Amino acid sequence: MSTPLPDIEKVLKQHKLSLGDYDHIKKILGREPNLVEIGIFSAMWSEHCSYKSSKKHLSGFPTKAPWVIQGPGENAGVIDIGGGYAAVFKMESHNHPSFIEPYQGAATGVGGIMRDVFTMGARPIANLNALRFGNVLNQDDISAHQRYLVRGVVSGIGGYGNCMGVPTIGGETSFDECYNGNILVNAFTLGLAKSDEIFYGKAEGIGNPVIYVGSKTGRDGLGGAVMSSDSFTEASKGLRPTVQVGDPFTEKLLLEACLELFKTDYVVGIQDMGAAGLTSSSFEMAGRAGSGMIMHLDKVPAREEGMMPYEFMLSESQERMLICAKKGSEQAIIDIFEKWDLDCAVIGEVTATGKMELFWHGEKCAEVPVDPVSEEAPVLDRPMSRPAYLDEIAHVTLNDFEAVDNQKAFEKLLSSMEVVDKGWIYQQYDSMVQTNTVKKGGELDASVIRIKENGVALAMSADCNVRYCYIDPKAGAAAAVIESGRNVAMSGATPKAITDCLNYGNPENPEVMWQFGQGCLGIKEACAELNTPVIGGNVSLYNETNGKSVFPTPSIAMVGVNEDQHKVLMSAFQKNGNVVYLVGENRSEFGGSLYMKELYNVVAGVIPAINYDKERALWNLVIEANKKGLLASAKDCSSGGVAIALAKMACVSDKGVNVTITVDDSRDIFAESMSRAIIEVAPENCGAFEAMVGSLACQKIGTIGGDTFTVNDVTMRLPEMQNIYYNTFKKVIEGDL
């Protein structure tokens, strides 16, 4: 079994293991490892699987609440949504694969996150995505390539999600030069299950069979977890074989077969084969139960000839699951999967040895103790240092730049890629399949689905202002939690929990590690203050190309519950003659603003002040006033300030508005103060609404109607504004601008 490895330093380099790691492996095994064992440790100790750089900073997240059924540590998190039902959700990254091969990278990201959800026993009912691309506006090779990546990623997301019959109901897409060399593709799925029928990824019960189901194993995706744990260089363009190839039609069969299986009592545990494939799924299942496992790799269904144990253990072929079943149920399980035209093979059994024992045609080819693979993975206390650039940008204000006329500023902001409607994207996604979508992409702020089984509505939003995270990594991460929660609250739902996807640069850079540590502190603070625990997530590091890291990008997906699915609040104007209010303080806060970025190409300044008491008060006002039927619509104010929030509401509703806002500086209509919302109220409800406002600042700023948009000294005819808002993005991405 232990064949000495030639040129061990070369082998270690290929597997991104150090000589120190090698000595540790030898100590664990009590001997020299063979190549299969090296591959196992390499995958399980990779950044992607072991969280070795981030684990120190992830401890301390608030993870508990009365409604939390399952927090971090399983395939997905679970919350109680009432009536005997639970929402199961998770967000993960597929950044590196999507940069190398955008269609398959994005498609398999969607497929993988859906498997994480349905392996818990839930039927996927909604997808979101958070996408970051570089500059698409220039007429150069970089922008041309970014437009190619946008087209490929969107096509991959739509292709997989649409074939699965799961609606993609919203998300966010943003653009910045920092992503020119490393785009981010974060995928989110939410599923529905009965709260007492959740399945977990464990392998227990001595002698219970271990069963492989789904697609056959091929050589695609080999080394994917290790590849995702390294920075990009020019050589990375040749990594296409490490990107998995997805088949949504097979996954649809796998979903239905698993859901049929879950109606039986055959399952002890079940695990998706995601990153590191059979290696991670088997070690995680055995590790959670404190058991051992025997697997006969020659019994694994193979798609290609001549495959060897190393390839079977590390392949990341898609649409595969590993099941620990009750002994005696083997044939019944095989019958279910064969009915769905899927491979199904008994490949091993649970043991009491605490070891993973792998056999190849009757000969043992690897033997590794289970616990040390995860429990003794390196936990790195990487050096951290506060980036020098923060002192250079902190004192930058609008007064450092030549003033711009508000009308010109508005036209510039309205046409920004951050602001314009992304219909070209979301129209490629089937958002209405399953017929439960109440509020989808293009309808502003959170997306909403109804749950027919218990009468509630679930609102969800994915958010992160990366400019804020660049100028203040801690407060910026907190602001991402806040904005995601605010968007959910604007739909009338109570924010309940988050899942995150923490995208950062190279952890070997002390400044990046400091940004990451600060981001975690910001999330912990915001989630604790807002009572929205973290129930799962993902860390994606090494988002760097040729030494240039992306901005800190902690994507936050918030899920909330509206107890009455018939009272979902829209975010666009509803009726001419209704009154418009601005709730919240409107201060001259422009740090990290879209205004500074678009007009002066600067990301600098001091982030707008955070006040959790005011944020919670705003959420509660909207939620409670909506319950009483006092509100017609509500929209949060974020990038571009009040003027841009109103412009979006006008464009989407096809209704003009005439507004006057009291400001200290005329430019404050574009300021980005926190804890603000535009709220539409029918005239007969104004008195009752105003009586609920309490200590929050509140201005009655105007009325809805006509075909002109007017905010203070800015005015534009609605058809002209809609032309910019609805048509710009398509022209840019298709290269017509």
KANOR-V74706 format. One record per backbone hydrogen bond with DSSP energy under -1.0 kcal/mol. NH is the residue of the N-H (numbers start at 1). CO is the residue of the C=O. If there is no record, write none. Layout:
NH_CO / NH_CO
//
This chain:
3_1 / 11_7 / 12_8 / 13_9 / 14_10 / 15_11 / 16_13 / 17_12 / 22_18 / 23_19 / 24_20 / 25_21 / 26_22 / 27_23 / 28_24 / 29_25 / 30_26 / 38_34 / 39_35 / 40_36 / 41_37 / 42_38 / 43_39 / 44_40 / 45_41 / 46_43 / 50_46 / 51_47 / 55_51 / 57_54 / 58_54 / 61_58 / 68_65 / 69_78 / 70_78 / 77_89 / 78_70 / 79_87 / 80_67 / 81_85 / 85_82 / 86_193 / 87_79 / 88_191 / 89_77 / 90_189 / 92_187 / 94_185 / 98_94 / 99_95 / 100_96 / 101_97 / 105_101 / 106_102 / 107_103 / 108_104 / 109_105 / 110_106 / 111_107 / 112_108 / 113_109 / 114_110 / 115_111 / 116_112 / 117_113 / 118_114 / 119_115 / 120_117 / 121_118 / 122_117 / 123_192 / 125_190 / 126_190 / 127_167 / 128_188 / 130_186 / 131_172 / 132_184 / 133_174 / 144_140 / 145_141 / 146_142 / 147_143 / 148_144 / 149_145 / 150_146 / 151_147 / 152_148 / 153_149 / 154_150 / 155_151 / 156_152 / 157_153 / 158_154 / 159_155 / 160_156 / 161_157 / 162_158 / 163_159 / 164_160 / 166_161 / 168_430 / 169_127 / 172_129 / 174_131 / 176_133 / 179_176 / 180_177 / 184_132 / 186_130 / 187_92 / 188_128 / 189_90 / 190_126 / 191_88 / 192_123 / 193_86 / 195_84 / 197_194 / 199_120 / 202_200 / 203_285 / 207_350 / 208_205 / 210_348 / 211_323 / 212_345 / 213_321 / 214_343 / 215_319 / 217_301 / 221_241 / 222_219 / 224_221 / 227_223 / 228_224 / 229_226 / 232_544 / 236_233 / 237_234 / 238_235 / 239_236 / 242_239 / 243_240 / 251_247 / 252_248 / 253_249 / 254_250 / 255_251 / 256_252 / 257_253 / 258_254 / 259_255 / 260_256 / 261_257 / 262_258 / 263_260 / 264_261 / 268_324 / 269_324 / 270_200 / 271_322 / 273_320 / 274_272 / 277_274 / 279_276 / 279_313 / 281_277 / 282_278 / 283_279 / 284_280 / 285_281 / 286_282 / 287_283 / 288_284 / 290_286 / 291_286 / 292_351 / 293_355 / 294_349 / 295_357 / 296_347 / 297_359 / 299_296 / 300_297 / 303_217 / 312_308 / 313_309 / 314_310 / 315_311 / 316_220 / 321_213 / 322_271 / 323_211 / 324_269 / 325_209 / 326_266 / 329_326 / 333_329 / 334_330 / 335_331 / 336_332 / 337_333 / 338_334 / 339_335 / 340_336 / 341_338 / 342_337 / 343_214 / 345_212 / 347_210 / 348_210 / 349_294 / 350_208 / 351_292 / 356_368 / 357_293 / 358_366 / 359_295 / 360_363 / 363_360 / 365_358 / 366_358 / 368_356 / 370_354 / 374_371 / 375_371 / 376_372 / 380_52 / 385_510 / 390_387 / 391_388 / 393_389 / 394_390 / 396_393 / 400_397 / 401_398 / 409_405 / 410_406 / 411_407 / 412_408 / 413_409 / 414_410 / 415_411 / 416_413 / 420_416 / 421_725 / 425_422 / 426_422 / 427_423 / 428_425 / 435_432 / 438_448 / 439_448 / 443_440 / 447_460 / 448_439 / 449_458 / 450_436 / 451_456 / 454_451 / 455_451 / 457_562 / 458_449 / 459_560 / 460_447 / 461_558 / 463_556 / 469_465 / 470_466 / 471_467 / 472_468 / 476_472 / 477_473 / 478_474 / 479_475 / 480_476 / 481_477 / 482_478 / 483_479 / 484_480 / 485_481 / 486_482 / 487_483 / 488_484 / 489_485 / 490_486 / 491_488 / 492_489 / 493_488 / 494_561 / 496_559 / 497_559 / 498_533 / 499_557 / 500_536 / 501_555 / 502_538 / 503_501 / 503_553 / 504_540 / 509_506 / 513_509 / 514_510 / 515_511 / 516_512 / 517_513 / 518_514 / 519_515 / 520_516 / 521_517 / 522_518 / 523_519 / 524_520 / 525_521 / 526_522 / 527_523 / 528_524 / 529_525 / 530_526 / 532_527 / 534_62 / 535_498 / 538_500 / 540_502 / 542_505 / 543_504 / 544_542 / 545_548 / 546_232 / 548_545 / 550_543 / 553_503 / 555_501 / 555_553 / 556_463 / 557_499 / 558_461 / 559_497 / 560_459 / 561_494 / 562_457 / 565_455 / 567_564 / 569_491 / 577_704 / 578_575 / 579_681 / 580_702 / 581_679 / 582_699 / 583_677 / 584_697 / 589_587 / 592_604 / 593_590 / 597_593 / 598_594 / 599_595 / 600_596 / 601_597 / 602_596 / 605_393 / 615_611 / 616_612 / 617_613 / 618_614 / 619_615 / 620_616 / 621_617 / 622_618 / 623_619 / 624_620 / 625_621 / 626_622 / 627_623 / 628_624 / 629_626 / 630_625 / 632_680 / 633_680 / 634_570 / 635_678 / 637_676 / 641_638 / 643_669 / 644_640 / 645_641 / 646_642 / 647_643 / 648_644 / 649_645 / 650_646 / 651_647 / 652_648 / 653_649 / 654_650 / 655_650 / 656_706 / 657_708 / 658_703 / 659_710 / 660_701 / 668_665 / 670_667 / 672_589 / 677_583 / 678_635 / 679_581 / 680_633 / 681_579 / 685_682 / 686_683 / 689_685 / 690_686 / 691_687 / 692_689 / 696_693 / 699_582 / 701_580 / 702_580 / 703_658 / 704_578 / 705_656 / 709_716 / 710_657 / 711_714 / 712_659 / 714_711 / 716_709 / 718_707 / 721_717 / 722_718 / 723_719 / 724_720 / 725_721 / 726_722 / 727_723 / 728_724 / 731_727 / 732_728 / 733_729 / 734_730 / 735_732 / 736_731
//
